[in-house]
Amino acid sequence: MDVTASMVNALRQKTGLSMMECKKALVEGQGDESKAIEILKKRGLSKQADMTGRAAGEGRIACFVSPTGGGICELRCETAPVANTDDFIACAKLVAQAAAGMANPTPEAVAAAASPRGGRTIADEIADVFNRLREKMEIARVAALSGSVGHYVHHNGQVGVLLQLSGPCPAEASAGVCMHIAAMRPPYLTRAEVPAAMVEEQRTAARAAAAGKPANIVEKIVEGKLNTWYGEVVLLDQPFVKVEGKQTVQEYLDGVQKGLTVVKALRYEVGKA
């Protein structure tokens, strides 16, 4: 069967590959488009295997949320220009959406999962993007949270946050807390998470600094210094960056809904654990 220019162009529109690659696949598949697509896919998988040892140090973060929960992922590639293409961005969003539908997602499980677009797996989606962009791509990490969630991804896709809250929260408010986490990088969510040894170390240093003062004054100084320190390392004690004054993140959430608090927060940054 003769391969016409219109056949080549139609395959190119579907795959995003070059005219030459599409023509070669159609010739090999004797003009059958479905066979040509399978040929192109196999060639792409072969090229992917050849790139296994290459470093994928760039990429982007993506989030997906629904009324029942959300997912977050870090999808890696080799260069920043590829990470900023529409194809790569869309693929990362599909990975996050697939992760959101799992209780305990792993990169391997998400790759094998059905694509939200249907009829194929996430691995197939990645393979298609690889065929167009020709860089190593890999799912570096994924996670999911259930219930009331919020999210934020920085405009460059390098930092993203997925947040689980104790109850319903307006999207603008939850996004604001996510932005705070992205900017401030709090190592702990609550005071209870801070290691006791670290607290004692801070308490001892504060007492030493207040040495020579009356006992009742010393304790006030120690508590004051501890509270200041908690405001640096604990999310709920940090001054909320989105409002003026010294209102903490917890005080802000109480203002949204009394008793509302953060249950869990995931902050992803490309290339950083």
HUVENZI-V239054 format. One record per pair of residues at least 24 apart in sequence whose ideal C-beta (glycine too) atoms are under 8 Angstrom apart, sorted by the first residue. I is the first residue (numbers start at 1). J is the second residue. If there is no record, write none. Layout:
BEGIN
I/J + I/J
END
This chain:
BEGIN
1/30 + 1/31 + 2/31 + 3/27 + 3/31 + 7/31 + 7/33 + 11/36 + 11/37 + 15/40 + 15/128 + 15/131 + 15/132 + 16/87 + 16/128 + 16/131 + 16/132 + 17/131 + 17/132 + 40/131 + 41/124 + 41/127 + 41/128 + 41/131 + 43/131 + 44/127 + 44/128 + 44/130 + 44/131 + 45/127 + 47/130 + 47/134 + 48/127 + 48/130 + 48/136 + 51/135 + 51/136 + 52/136 + 54/78 + 54/136 + 55/136 + 56/135 + 56/136 + 56/137 + 56/138 + 56/140 + 57/271 + 58/82 + 58/83 + 58/270 + 58/271 + 59/83 + 59/92 + 59/140 + 59/270 + 59/271 + 60/84 + 60/88 + 60/89 + 60/92 + 60/156 + 60/157 + 60/158 + 60/270 + 61/92 + 61/153 + 61/154 + 61/157 + 61/158 + 61/159 + 61/160 + 61/268 + 61/269 + 61/270 + 62/89 + 62/92 + 62/93 + 62/95 + 62/96 + 62/153 + 62/157 + 62/160 + 63/96 + 63/151 + 63/152 + 63/153 + 63/160 + 63/161 + 63/162 + 64/93 + 64/96 + 64/97 + 64/99 + 64/100 + 64/151 + 65/100 + 65/149 + 65/150 + 65/151 + 65/162 + 66/100 + 68/146 + 68/147 + 69/100 + 69/144 + 69/145 + 69/146 + 69/147 + 69/149 + 70/96 + 70/100 + 70/144 + 70/145 + 70/149 + 70/151 + 70/162 + 71/96 + 71/97 + 71/98 + 71/99 + 71/100 + 71/101 + 71/102 + 71/105 + 71/142 + 71/143 + 71/144 + 71/145 + 71/162 + 72/96 + 72/99 + 72/142 + 72/143 + 72/144 + 72/151 + 72/160 + 72/161 + 72/162 + 72/266 + 72/268 + 73/99 + 73/110 + 73/139 + 73/140 + 73/141 + 73/142 + 73/143 + 73/268 + 74/139 + 74/140 + 74/141 + 74/142 + 74/268 + 74/270 + 75/137 + 75/138 + 75/139 + 75/140 + 76/136 + 76/137 + 76/138 + 76/139 + 76/140 + 76/270 + 77/133 + 77/135 + 77/136 + 77/137 + 78/135 + 78/136 + 79/135 + 82/133 + 82/135 + 83/157 + 83/270 + 84/157 + 85/133 + 87/129 + 87/132 + 87/133 + 88/129 + 88/133 + 88/137 + 89/157 + 91/125 + 91/126 + 91/129 + 91/137 + 92/157 + 94/122 + 94/125 + 95/122 + 95/126 + 95/139 + 95/142 + 96/142 + 98/122 + 99/142 + 99/143 + 99/144 + 100/144 + 101/144 + 102/144 + 103/144 + 103/146 + 104/144 + 105/142 + 105/143 + 105/144 + 106/142 + 107/138 + 107/139 + 107/140 + 107/141 + 107/142 + 110/139 + 110/142 + 111/139 + 141/268 + 143/266 + 145/264 + 145/266 + 147/263 + 148/174 + 149/174 + 150/174 + 150/175 + 150/177 + 150/178 + 151/175 + 151/178 + 152/178 + 152/179 + 152/181 + 152/182 + 154/182 + 157/270 + 158/269 + 158/270 + 159/267 + 159/268 + 159/269 + 159/270 + 160/267 + 160/268 + 161/265 + 161/266 + 161/267 + 161/268 + 162/265 + 162/266 + 162/268 + 163/262 + 163/264 + 163/265 + 163/266 + 164/262 + 164/263 + 164/264 + 164/265 + 165/253 + 165/260 + 165/261 + 165/262 + 165/263 + 166/259 + 166/260 + 166/261 + 166/262 + 166/263 + 167/257 + 167/259 + 167/260 + 168/257 + 169/253 + 169/256 + 169/257 + 169/260 + 170/256 + 173/252 + 173/253 + 173/256 + 176/240 + 176/242 + 176/252 + 177/240 + 177/249 + 177/252 + 177/253 + 177/262 + 178/265 + 179/241 + 179/242 + 180/235 + 180/238 + 180/240 + 180/241 + 180/242 + 180/249 + 181/235 + 181/265 + 181/267 + 182/267 + 183/241 + 184/235 + 184/238 + 184/241 + 185/267 + 186/233 + 186/234 + 186/235 + 186/238 + 187/233 + 188/233 + 188/234 + 188/235 + 189/234 + 189/235 + 189/236 + 189/262 + 189/264 + 189/265 + 190/234 + 190/235 + 190/236 + 191/230 + 191/234 + 191/236 + 191/237 + 193/234 + 194/230 + 194/233 + 194/234 + 199/226 + 202/226 + 202/229 + 235/262 + 235/265 + 236/261 + 236/262
END
